[in-house]
């Protein structure tokens, strides 16, 4: 199984984090996120400790802070939702800078911002240090349902093909003088979307028939067997392990 497409989140490097087997990093990030969401929202210092841990991982992986911060912009919709919570939530109110805000809403906003930001940052670090093909191999190694892994593999493999098809259709429309300027042009765009769907479906049918003719029986062949030593597992699990210690301290204080 393979997918030779590099994604924009990936940052090529030769750091110790890059060298870890993909399934160890996937397991480490999943365990870290579980620890983060299990931490009580009142333990603010614990979330600061998690941020320090992620900063240390970014330093070891040689991922610049600017690179990480730009990728964190993906959580802007969640930030907007969190900002609204103190204004719309019910319960006890408190005055802040002349505004009446809900106490429960403030705690909820902090909870969403802190845990959401840490989770997104951990995911960005995973994507920045692991190629897409390696991620698929890691998911396969962790015994994720094979059908889901295959769907993800084809999505990655043919995403660029569909995007290029959209580009050619747009160029064809513009070469004929079409320019979407309002609601009256939505019908043309809807027809283009329908044509793209039909072309994608037909391509999928042809690819499936080609696979079956070559012996496909519901499972993709494993070309690279990914393994990890105990040392590599210990390195990968150092992040969630340390975070768990911080979480337990947060529950006790």
Helices and strands as residue ranges (DSSP letters): H 16-19, H 22-38, H 44-61, H 65-71, G 72-75, H 76-88, E 93-96, E 99-102, H 103-129, H 132-141, H 146-175, G 183-185, H 186-213, H 230-236, H 238-252
